[in-house]
Amino acid sequence: MGELEDAVDALLSRPANVLPPPEVRARLRKASGLTQEEVAQAFGVHRMAFLRWENGQAMPRAKHRDAYSRLLKGWAEKHPQAAQAPAASTPVGG
């Protein structure tokens, strides 16, 4: 049982490489005053590739995903309001 527990602990200790929802990704970029083209150039990809990352249609490959995740985390620290998903609106009379 010790080996199995160690294996589970190793999996749990891995950092989650989950990107925020697409609408948050776009808000963070806009709050930083950057265009899709500028970010795409920094990553060395076409703007359309970056657009697909930002709107959730595609995931960046591992090298870019790690860097994009780091960028998003940095932006979230600089712009905490933009990092928060908007609260679900309550229907009138609800």
Backbone hydrogen bonds in HBPLUS format (Angstrom, degrees):
<---DONOR---> <-ACCEPTOR-->    atom                        ^
c    i                          cat <-CA-CA->   ^        H-A-AA   ^      H-
h    n   atom  resd res      DA  || num        DHA   H-A  angle D-A-AA Bond
n    s   type  num  typ     dist DA aas  dist angle  dist       angle   num
A0005-GLU N   A0001-MET O   3.02 MM   4  6.26 161.9  2.06 154.1 159.1     1
A0006-ASP N   A0002-GLY O   2.92 MM   4  6.11 153.9  1.99 144.7 152.2     2
A0007-ALA N   A0003-GLU O   2.91 MM   4  6.14 151.8  1.99 145.1 152.7     3
A0008-VAL N   A0004-LEU O   2.94 MM   4  6.23 157.2  2.00 150.4 156.3     4
A0009-ASP N   A0005-GLU O   2.86 MM   4  6.07 161.9  1.89 149.7 155.1     5
A0010-ALA N   A0006-ASP O   2.90 MM   4  6.10 151.3  1.99 143.9 151.7     6
A0011-LEU N   A0007-ALA O   3.07 MM   4  6.37 153.5  2.14 144.0 150.6     7
A0012-LEU N   A0008-VAL O   2.90 MM   4  6.19 157.6  1.95 153.0 159.6     8
A0013-SER N   A0009-ASP O   2.96 MM   4  6.11 138.1  2.13 142.5 153.1     9
A0014-ARG N   A0011-LEU O   3.32 MM   3  5.50 152.6  2.40 101.7 109.4    10
A0024-VAL N   A0021-PRO O   2.94 MM   3  5.41 130.3  2.19 113.2 126.4    11
A0025-ARG N   A0021-PRO O   3.07 MM   4  6.44 155.3  2.14 152.8 160.6    12
A0026-ALA N   A0022-PRO O   3.08 MM   4  6.38 163.9  2.11 159.0 160.9    13
A0027-ARG N   A0023-GLU O   3.15 MM   4  6.27 157.9  2.20 136.6 142.9    14
A0028-LEU N   A0024-VAL O   2.90 MM   4  6.08 160.8  1.93 155.1 159.7    15
A0029-ARG N   A0025-ARG O   3.10 MM   4  6.37 160.6  2.14 148.8 153.7    16
A0030-LYS N   A0026-ALA O   2.94 MM   4  6.14 167.8  1.95 154.9 158.4    17
A0031-ALA N   A0027-ARG O   2.79 MM   4  5.92 154.9  1.85 148.2 155.7    18
A0032-SER N   A0028-LEU O   3.09 MM   4  6.26 133.5  2.31 136.9 148.3    19
A0032-SER N   A0029-ARG O   3.08 MM   3  5.12 131.6  2.32  95.7 109.1    20
A0034-LEU N   A0029-ARG O   3.29 MM   5  5.77 174.5  2.30 151.4 149.9    21
A0033-GLY N   A0030-LYS O   2.91 MM   3  4.98 156.4  1.97 103.6 111.1    22
A0039-VAL N   A0035-THR O   3.20 MM   4  6.53 163.8  2.23 151.7 155.0    23
A0040-ALA N   A0036-GLN O   2.86 MM   4  6.00 163.9  1.89 153.6 159.0    24
A0041-GLN N   A0037-GLU O   2.93 MM   4  6.09 160.0  1.97 148.9 153.9    25
A0042-ALA N   A0038-GLU O   3.10 MM   4  6.34 155.0  2.17 142.7 149.2    26
A0043-PHE N   A0039-VAL O   3.05 MM   4  6.35 145.1  2.18 147.5 156.9    27
A0043-PHE N   A0040-ALA O   3.13 MM   3  5.14 123.2  2.47  94.9 109.1    28
A0044-GLY N   A0040-ALA O   2.87 MM   4  6.01 115.2  2.30 138.7 156.6    29
A0045-VAL N   A0040-ALA O   2.98 MM   5  5.16 169.0  1.99 144.9 145.5    30
A0044-GLY N   A0041-GLN O   3.08 MM   3  4.87 143.5  2.22  94.1 105.2    31
A0049-ALA N   A0046-HIS O   3.04 MM   3  5.31 124.9  2.35 102.6 116.4    32
A0050-PHE N   A0046-HIS O   3.14 MM   4  6.58 161.2  2.17 154.0 158.8    33
A0051-LEU N   A0047-ARG O   2.76 MM   4  6.01 157.8  1.81 152.2 159.4    34
A0052-ARG N   A0048-MET O   3.07 MM   4  6.26 152.5  2.15 141.5 147.2    35
A0053-TRP N   A0049-ALA O   3.12 MM   4  6.52 148.1  2.22 144.2 153.1    36
A0053-TRP N   A0050-PHE O   3.01 MM   3  5.01 117.1  2.42  95.7 111.7    37
A0054-GLU N   A0050-PHE O   2.84 MM   4  6.12 168.5  1.85 161.8 164.3    38
A0055-ASN N   A0051-LEU O   2.91 MM   4  6.11 155.1  1.97 150.2 156.4    39
A0057-GLN N   A0052-ARG O   2.91 MM   5  4.85 124.3  2.23 143.3 151.5    40
A0058-ALA N   A0052-ARG O   3.14 MM   6  5.20 150.3  2.24 122.4 117.1    41
A0056-GLY N   A0053-TRP O   3.23 MM   3  5.24 158.1  2.28 101.9 108.4    42
A0065-ARG N   A0061-ARG O   2.63 MM   4  5.63 159.7  1.67 162.3 167.1    43
A0066-ASP N   A0062-ALA O   2.99 MM   4  6.08 165.9  2.01 155.2 156.0    44
A0067-ALA N   A0063-LYS O   3.44 MM   4  6.61 162.5  2.47 138.4 143.0    45
A0068-TYR N   A0064-HIS O   2.73 MM   4  5.86 160.9  1.76 154.6 160.7    46
A0069-SER N   A0065-ARG O   2.83 MM   4  5.90 159.4  1.87 147.6 153.5    47
A0070-ARG N   A0066-ASP O   3.02 MM   4  6.21 153.7  2.09 141.2 148.4    48
A0071-LEU N   A0067-ALA O   2.88 MM   4  6.16 156.3  1.94 147.8 154.4    49
A0072-LEU N   A0068-TYR O   2.88 MM   4  6.12 165.9  1.90 154.6 157.7    50
A0073-LYS N   A0069-SER O   2.96 MM   4  6.17 157.2  2.01 147.1 153.4    51
A0074-GLY N   A0070-ARG O   2.95 MM   4  6.18 156.3  2.01 147.9 154.4    52
A0075-TRP N   A0071-LEU O   2.88 MM   4  6.18 160.2  1.92 154.4 159.9    53
A0076-ALA N   A0072-LEU O   2.84 MM   4  6.02 154.0  1.91 145.9 153.7    54
A0077-GLU N   A0073-LYS O   3.04 MM   4  6.31 144.7  2.17 142.9 151.3    55
A0078-LYS N   A0074-GLY O   3.13 MM   4  6.43 149.9  2.23 143.0 151.1    56
A0078-LYS N   A0075-TRP O   3.07 MM   3  5.02 116.3  2.49  93.4 109.1    57
A0079-HIS N   A0075-TRP O   2.74 MM   4  5.86 145.1  1.86 152.5 163.3    58
A0082-ALA N   A0079-HIS O   3.07 MM   3  5.52 123.4  2.40 111.4 124.4    59
A0083-ALA N   A0079-HIS O   3.26 MM   4  6.55 136.7  2.46 146.2 158.2    60
A0083-ALA N   A0080-PRO O   3.21 MM   3  5.03 131.0  2.46  90.7 103.9    61
A0084-GLN N   A0081-GLN O   3.38 MM   3  5.60 152.0  2.46 102.0 109.3    62
A0094-GLY N   A0091-PRO O   2.89 MM   3  5.16 147.2  2.00 137.9 134.6    63
